[in-house]
Amino acid sequence: MRLFLIICVFAFSSMVGAQEQVAAEKYLPYERPGGFDWLTESPNNMLLFAKRIRPKKNKWWLAGIGLSSAILIKYDQAIVDESQRFARRIGLISDTKHGRETYTLIDWELAGYDLPLVFPKNTNSYLYFIGDGLAHLGIIGGLATYGVMNDDNRALSTASQTVEALFVTGVVVQVLKRTTGREAPFKATKDGGKWQFFPNQEDYNQNVPKYDAFPSGHLATVMATMTVLSDNYPEHGYIKPVGWGLMGLLGFGMLNNGVHWAGDYPLGLAIGYTAAKAITEKNKRQRRLNASQAQNKSDLYFNTILPYAGNGASGFTYIANF
């Protein structure tokens, strides 16, 4: 009984301590970020991402990601088929509409690449667009606008951190996609899609869906964005459940429109989470350092002995901070 009480007290104290740390970190001062931090910090951010993998320390997490991916890959074709059958039954897709239908608002190109601005045309397309770049740009733009208008460095920093996390996520995902060369379901030439490791990059650019299924960049970017938001606004407990719910809808939508296999998801989620944590932890360390340096300067000024001379008297003055 005593042991149980000791465990309960310890657990409660740990919870209170964790809550106090979250509350304290919330009020650590934010610095206004630079406009190009996402670029200038990218080499350091990539290094921080690599360091967070730490195979020895995270062996069980890595094993879980590998095992879940392997199991899902084995049953990928059956999962996609059943998801699409269910989507047809509830009217999300049909034999003639696959759920990828969009309409083009602006059609333009950059450096020889077509970059049309497209919008969803049906419900399943809206699910797919949860992970599209427009959604993330909207969040980043909203935070940046609010931060500028209200002189809110936390909002500005969160926007900057999100861009940094998405940049790292994008680089890692693209390297893996261009290495594994897995066919998307709607381009599959065999059950589960063919894997074409180290595909010709010109062929890749000419027919991207034939090679870019693994891992899921859409889920990676949503996970990265949600993690940055929740780490910087811990007092808003709804961010994580809303984020997970949106990721569930996105995953379902991508199975329905044949863009991804379920086996593409675990690694994508892990990449987005790891990239975001690398960025937010770096930011927290810097904020703690800034606060510590500010406190040290304050202590140096308010807890010191200074010479004094005036009004016919001389000596020393001790200034203390209470």
C-alpha positions as CSV (number, residue, x, y, z in Angstrom):
1,M,0.0,0.0,0.0
2,R,2.8,2.4,0.9
3,L,4.6,1.5,-2.3
4,F,1.4,2.3,-4.3
5,L,1.1,5.7,-2.5
6,I,4.7,6.5,-3.2
7,I,4.2,5.6,-6.9
8,C,1.0,7.8,-7.1
9,V,2.8,10.7,-5.4
10,F,5.7,10.4,-7.8
11,A,3.5,10.2,-10.8
12,F,1.4,13.2,-9.7
13,S,4.6,15.2,-9.0
14,S,5.9,14.3,-12.4
15,M,2.7,15.4,-14.1
16,V,2.6,18.7,-12.2
17,G,6.3,19.2,-13.1
18,A,5.7,18.5,-16.7
19,Q,2.7,20.9,-16.8
20,E,4.7,23.6,-15.0
21,Q,7.5,23.2,-17.6
22,V,5.0,23.5,-20.5
23,A,3.5,26.6,-18.8
24,A,7.0,28.1,-18.2
25,E,8.1,27.4,-21.8
26,K,4.9,29.1,-23.1
27,Y,6.1,32.3,-21.6
28,L,9.7,32.1,-22.7
29,P,10.2,35.1,-25.0
30,Y,10.2,34.6,-28.7
31,E,12.5,36.5,-31.0
32,R,11.4,37.8,-34.4
33,P,12.7,35.4,-37.0
34,G,14.5,36.3,-40.1
35,G,12.7,36.1,-43.4
36,F,15.1,33.5,-44.8
37,D,15.7,31.3,-41.7
38,W,14.2,28.4,-43.6
39,L,17.1,28.6,-46.1
40,T,20.0,29.8,-43.9
41,E,19.2,27.3,-41.2
42,S,18.6,24.4,-43.6
43,P,22.0,22.7,-43.3
44,N,21.8,22.8,-39.5
45,N,18.2,21.6,-39.6
46,M,19.1,18.6,-41.8
47,L,21.9,17.7,-39.3
48,L,19.5,18.0,-36.4
49,F,17.0,15.8,-38.3
50,A,19.7,13.1,-38.8
51,K,20.8,13.3,-35.2
52,R,17.2,12.7,-33.9
53,I,17.1,9.3,-35.7
54,R,19.6,7.8,-33.3
55,P,19.1,4.1,-34.1
56,K,20.3,2.8,-30.7
57,K,18.1,5.1,-28.6
58,N,15.0,4.8,-30.9
59,K,15.4,1.2,-32.0
60,W,11.9,0.3,-30.8
61,W,10.3,3.2,-32.7
62,L,12.3,2.4,-35.8
63,A,11.4,-1.3,-35.5
64,G,7.7,-0.3,-35.1
65,I,7.8,1.9,-38.2
66,G,9.6,-0.8,-40.2
67,L,7.2,-3.6,-39.0
68,S,4.0,-1.6,-39.6
69,S,5.2,-0.6,-43.0
70,A,6.1,-4.2,-43.9
71,I,2.7,-5.5,-42.8
72,L,0.7,-2.8,-44.6
73,I,2.8,-3.2,-47.8
74,K,2.0,-6.9,-47.8
75,Y,-1.7,-6.2,-47.7
76,D,-1.7,-2.9,-49.6
77,Q,-3.6,-4.0,-52.6
78,A,-6.4,-5.5,-50.5
79,I,-6.6,-2.3,-48.4
80,V,-6.8,0.0,-51.4
81,D,-9.5,-2.2,-53.0
82,E,-11.6,-2.3,-49.9
83,S,-11.2,1.4,-49.3
84,Q,-12.3,2.2,-52.8
85,R,-15.3,-0.2,-52.6
86,F,-16.4,1.5,-49.4
87,A,-15.9,5.0,-51.0
88,R,-18.1,3.9,-54.0
89,R,-20.8,2.7,-51.6
90,I,-21.0,6.1,-49.9
91,G,-20.7,8.1,-53.1
92,L,-17.2,9.6,-52.7
93,I,-16.0,8.1,-55.9
94,S,-17.6,6.1,-58.8
95,D,-16.6,4.0,-61.8
96,T,-16.2,7.2,-63.8
97,K,-15.0,9.6,-61.1
98,H,-11.9,8.6,-59.2
99,G,-11.7,11.4,-56.6
100,R,-8.7,13.2,-58.2
101,E,-10.9,15.6,-60.2
102,T,-9.8,19.2,-59.9
103,Y,-10.2,22.4,-61.9
104,T,-7.4,24.8,-62.9
105,L,-7.5,28.4,-61.7
106,I,-4.1,29.5,-63.0
107,D,-2.0,27.6,-65.5
108,W,1.6,28.7,-65.5
109,E,5.1,27.2,-65.6
110,L,8.5,27.8,-63.9
111,A,11.8,26.7,-65.3
112,G,10.2,24.4,-67.7
113,Y,7.9,22.8,-65.2
114,D,4.1,23.1,-65.3
115,L,2.9,24.5,-62.0
116,P,-0.9,25.0,-62.4
117,L,-2.9,26.3,-59.4
118,V,-5.7,23.8,-59.0
119,F,-8.6,23.4,-56.7
120,P,-10.7,20.3,-55.7
121,K,-13.8,19.5,-57.6
122,N,-15.5,16.9,-55.3
123,T,-15.6,15.7,-51.7
124,N,-12.8,13.1,-52.0
125,S,-10.6,15.7,-53.7
126,Y,-11.1,18.0,-50.8
127,L,-9.9,15.2,-48.5
128,Y,-6.8,14.9,-50.7
129,F,-6.2,18.7,-50.5
130,I,-5.9,18.6,-46.7
131,G,-2.2,17.7,-47.4
132,D,-1.8,19.9,-50.4
133,G,0.6,22.9,-50.3
134,L,-2.2,25.4,-50.4
135,A,-3.5,24.4,-47.0
136,H,0.0,24.8,-45.4
137,L,0.6,28.1,-47.2
138,G,-2.7,29.3,-45.8
139,I,-1.7,28.4,-42.2
140,I,1.8,29.9,-42.6
141,G,0.3,33.0,-44.3
142,G,-2.3,33.4,-41.5
143,L,0.3,33.1,-38.7
144,A,2.6,35.6,-40.5
145,T,-0.1,38.1,-41.1
146,Y,-1.4,37.9,-37.6
147,G,2.1,38.2,-36.2
148,V,2.9,41.3,-38.3
149,M,-0.4,43.0,-37.5
150,N,-0.3,42.3,-33.8
151,D,3.5,42.4,-33.3
152,D,3.3,38.8,-32.1
153,N,6.7,37.1,-32.3
154,R,5.3,33.8,-31.3
155,A,3.0,33.7,-34.4
156,L,5.9,34.9,-36.6
157,S,8.3,32.3,-35.1
158,T,5.7,29.5,-35.5
159,A,5.2,30.4,-39.2
160,S,9.0,30.4,-39.7
161,Q,9.4,27.1,-37.9
162,T,6.7,25.6,-40.0
163,V,8.5,26.6,-43.2
164,E,11.7,25.2,-41.8
165,A,10.1,21.9,-40.9
166,L,8.3,21.6,-44.3
167,F,11.6,22.3,-46.1
168,V,13.4,19.5,-44.2
169,T,10.4,17.2,-44.7
170,G,10.3,17.9,-48.4
171,V,14.0,17.2,-49.0
172,V,13.9,13.9,-47.1
173,V,10.7,12.7,-48.7
174,Q,11.9,13.6,-52.2
175,V,15.2,11.8,-51.7
176,L,13.3,8.7,-50.7
177,K,10.7,8.9,-53.4
178,R,13.4,9.3,-56.0
179,T,15.3,6.3,-54.5
180,T,12.4,3.8,-54.0
181,G,10.4,4.5,-57.2
182,R,7.2,2.9,-56.1
183,E,4.1,3.1,-58.4
184,A,1.0,4.9,-57.2
185,P,-2.1,2.6,-57.1
186,F,-3.7,4.3,-60.1
187,K,-0.5,3.7,-62.1
188,A,0.2,0.2,-60.7
189,T,1.3,-2.4,-63.2
190,K,1.1,-5.2,-60.6
191,D,-0.6,-5.7,-57.2
192,G,0.9,-3.5,-54.6
193,G,2.7,-1.4,-57.3
194,K,6.1,-2.1,-58.8
195,W,9.2,-0.9,-56.9
196,Q,11.9,0.6,-59.2
197,F,14.8,1.5,-57.1
198,F,17.0,4.3,-58.3
199,P,14.9,5.1,-61.3
200,N,16.1,7.2,-64.1
201,Q,15.5,10.8,-62.9
202,E,14.4,12.0,-66.3
203,D,11.8,9.3,-66.5
204,Y,10.7,10.2,-63.0
205,N,10.2,13.8,-63.9
206,Q,8.2,12.8,-67.0
207,N,5.9,10.5,-65.2
208,V,6.0,11.3,-61.5
209,P,3.1,9.1,-60.2
210,K,4.8,6.0,-61.7
211,Y,7.6,6.4,-59.1
212,D,6.7,8.7,-56.2
213,A,4.3,6.8,-54.0
214,F,6.7,5.9,-51.1
215,P,6.7,7.6,-48.6
216,S,3.6,9.8,-48.4
217,G,4.7,13.5,-48.6
218,H,1.1,14.7,-48.0
219,L,0.9,13.0,-44.6
220,A,4.5,14.0,-43.8
221,T,3.7,17.7,-44.3
222,V,0.5,17.6,-42.3
223,M,2.2,15.8,-39.4
224,A,5.1,18.4,-39.5
225,T,2.7,21.3,-39.5
226,M,0.5,19.9,-36.7
227,T,3.6,19.1,-34.6
228,V,5.0,22.7,-35.0
229,L,1.6,24.2,-34.1
230,S,1.0,22.0,-31.0
231,D,4.6,22.5,-29.7
232,N,4.3,26.3,-30.0
233,Y,0.7,26.6,-28.7
234,P,0.6,23.8,-26.0
235,E,-2.3,25.6,-24.3
236,H,-4.5,24.7,-27.3
237,G,-5.2,21.1,-26.6
238,Y,-7.5,20.7,-29.6
239,I,-4.6,21.0,-32.2
240,K,-3.5,17.4,-31.9
241,P,-6.9,15.7,-32.0
242,V,-7.9,17.9,-34.9
243,G,-4.6,17.2,-36.7
244,W,-4.9,13.5,-36.2
245,G,-8.5,13.5,-37.5
246,L,-7.5,15.5,-40.6
247,M,-4.7,13.0,-41.2
248,G,-7.1,10.1,-41.0
249,L,-9.4,11.8,-43.5
250,L,-6.4,12.6,-45.8
251,G,-5.1,9.0,-45.6
252,F,-8.6,7.7,-46.5
253,G,-8.9,10.1,-49.4
254,M,-5.6,9.1,-50.8
255,L,-6.5,5.4,-50.8
256,N,-9.7,6.2,-52.6
257,N,-8.2,8.3,-55.4
258,G,-5.3,5.8,-55.9
259,V,-2.5,8.3,-55.0
260,H,-1.1,6.3,-52.1
261,W,-0.9,2.9,-50.5
262,A,-1.4,2.4,-46.8
263,G,2.2,1.2,-46.6
264,D,3.4,4.6,-47.6
265,Y,2.0,6.2,-44.5
266,P,4.1,5.1,-41.4
267,L,7.4,6.4,-42.7
268,G,5.8,9.6,-44.0
269,L,4.3,10.3,-40.6
270,A,7.7,9.6,-38.9
271,I,9.6,11.9,-41.2
272,G,7.2,14.8,-40.6
273,Y,7.2,14.3,-36.9
274,T,11.0,14.0,-36.7
275,A,11.6,17.1,-38.8
276,A,9.1,19.2,-36.8
277,K,10.6,18.1,-33.4
278,A,14.1,18.9,-34.6
279,I,13.0,22.5,-35.4
280,T,10.8,23.1,-32.4
281,E,13.4,21.7,-29.9
282,K,16.1,23.9,-31.5
283,N,13.8,26.9,-31.0
284,K,13.1,26.0,-27.4
285,R,16.8,25.6,-26.7
286,Q,17.5,29.1,-28.2
287,R,14.7,30.7,-26.2
288,R,15.9,29.1,-23.0
289,L,19.4,30.4,-23.8
290,N,18.2,33.9,-24.5
291,A,16.1,33.9,-21.3
292,S,19.1,32.7,-19.3
293,Q,21.4,35.3,-20.8
294,A,18.9,38.0,-20.1
295,Q,18.6,36.8,-16.5
296,N,22.4,36.7,-16.1
297,K,22.7,40.3,-17.3
298,S,19.9,41.3,-14.9
299,D,21.7,39.5,-12.0
300,L,25.0,41.2,-13.0
301,Y,23.3,44.6,-12.8
302,F,21.1,44.1,-9.7
303,N,23.4,42.0,-7.6
304,T,26.7,43.9,-7.5
305,I,28.9,46.2,-5.4
306,L,29.7,49.6,-6.9
307,P,31.9,52.4,-5.6
308,Y,30.1,55.5,-4.3
309,A,31.2,59.0,-3.7
310,G,29.0,62.1,-3.1
311,N,27.5,64.5,-0.6
312,G,30.7,64.5,1.5
313,A,30.7,60.7,1.8
314,S,32.4,57.8,0.0
315,G,32.3,54.1,0.1
316,F,30.6,51.2,-1.6
317,T,26.9,50.5,-2.6
318,Y,25.5,47.0,-2.8
319,I,22.6,46.7,-5.3
320,A,20.5,43.6,-4.7
321,N,17.7,42.1,-6.8
322,F,14.8,40.8,-4.7
